[in-house]
């Protein structure tokens, strides 16, 4: 089992971000099938991450307050900004998965011409689209706080690290045993 990189983002005043870490898994999906998008959708669905779509990542900062989100890259690569304007930029490529807690901002800064991604949500939750506009909060904050931790990790299922990592959120990196794989962005 490949452990994800964990990255924390604090509220920046516009994007609420989350007390839960973004989980960034590199090279965990087999995307060599004839139809890799369907293969990723089926993989996520096998762990009850459904209500999926196949497309790209919006090119503006946005977040969801009604669901966490898994993004499975099935083709190409992209430069993705996580955490809002004050966040961090990451390169993702085919085979990678990003698990984005509700409230964490994300934006596509640029991608290869062949970039393809599948998005999915725990228990098939419905998602909203928020961009940090005046009036979104405090309702968005309330919705985010009310969301449960998903029952399964979208990559490894019930035995995956998501529940353990998210249930320990707020702990120091030494306590979590992840100091070398963890970033905290304030």
N, C-alpha and C positions, 0 to 999 in steps of 0.2 A: 504494500500500500504506500503510495507516494504521498507524503505529507504536504499540505498546501503552505504557501507563504501567507502570513497573516499581516494585514495592514489595518491600522485603526485611524479613523478620521474624526476629529472633534467638530462640533457645530461651528460654522464659520460666520454665523449671523445671517446668512442667506440660505445656505444648504444645511439642513439639520444634521446630516451624517448619522452616525450610530454608535452605540456603546459596543456593538458587535463588530468583529473584524471582517473585513473583506477577505475572502479565501481565494487565493490565486493558485490554481493547479496547472503545472506545465506538463505537456505531453502525456495526458492521462486518457485521452479518447483515441480509439482506433478509427481513423477517418479514411480508410482505404477502400471502402465499399463503392459500388457503382453509384449509389445514391447516399452520400455521406450525411446530408441534411436529415433524411429519414432515419438513418442509423442513429444519429445523435438524439433525435426526438424519441425514438424507441428506447434508447438507453435511459434518458431522463424519466420517461413514463414508467419504466420498470421500477423506479424508486418513488413513484407518485409525484413527480414534478411534471405537471401537464399544463393545459391551456397554452400550448406552445405556438410559436410562430417562427417563420424563416424569413430573414431579411438582413438588415444592417443595424448599426447602432446610431442613434440620432447624433447629429453634429452640433448640438447645443447642450448645455448643462441641464440635466433633468434628474429627477428621482421619483421613487414610488413610495407612497405612504400606506398603501393597502396590501402590499405583498413584498416579500423578499424575491430575488430574481437570480436565476442561473443563466449564464451565457456560455454556450458551447461553440467554440470556433471550429468549423468544419472545413474551411478552405481559406487560403491566403493569410494575411496578417494585417494588424491595425495598431495604431498608437492611440491608447485610450487614457483619458484623464479621469482619475477617480478622486472623489472628495471635494469637487467644486473647483472654483478658480484658484484657491489656495492649496489644492491637493497635490497629487503626484501623477506623473505620466508613466505608463507601462506599455511595453510592446507585447502583444499576444499574437499567437499564430495557430495554425491548424493543429488540433489535438488538445488545446488549452481550454480550461473552464474557469470562469470567474463567478463566484457566488457573492452577490451584492446584497447586503442587508437593506431592508427598507430604510429610506432616508439618505442613503449614500448617493451623492451626485456622481454622474458618469456622462462622458461625452467622447465621441469619436473625433480625434484630431486629424486623422488621415488614415487611409487604408489602401491596400493593394487593389488593383482592378478586379481581382477575382475573390475578394473578401466575402465570406459567408458566415453567418452566425445563427444559432437557434437560441431563442429565449424560452424559458419555462418557469413555472411557479409552483411552490409546494401546495399540494392538495388541489391544484388547478385554480388557485385563487385568482380573482379578478384584480387587475392592476389599474392604477390611475397614472396620470402623467402631470407632474408638477415641476415648475422651473424656478422656484425661488421668488415668485412675484409677491407683492404686498397682498396680505389677506389670506394667504395659504395657511399660515400658522396663526393660532395654536392648534387648529383642527388637525393639521397634518401630524404634529407632534403627538397628539392624543391617539390618532390612528396607529402610528408607528409603535408607541408604547404598548398598545393593546395586542399587538401581533404575537402569536406564540412562536417559540423556536420550532422549526420544522422537525418532523419525526425522523426524517432520513436525510442523508447527505446525497446530493444529486449525482455524485461520482461513484461512491462506494456503498450507498444504501444505509441501513440501520447501524452497521458496524463502522461507518465512516467517521471522520473526526469532527464533523460539523457540530453535533450536539455537545460534545465534550468541550470544544473550543468556545462555543457561544455561551455555554452555561457558566464558564469561568471568566467571562468578560468582565473587565474592570480589575482583574488581578494583574500583578506585575509580571513582566516577561520572564523573570527568573522562576517565579512560582509556576508558570505555565510550561516551563522547560523549553521555551521556543525563542530564547534571546537571539540566536543567530538567524532566525527566519522571520523575525517580527519587526515591523516598522510602526512607529506611532507618529502621526502627523497632526500637529496642533495648529 
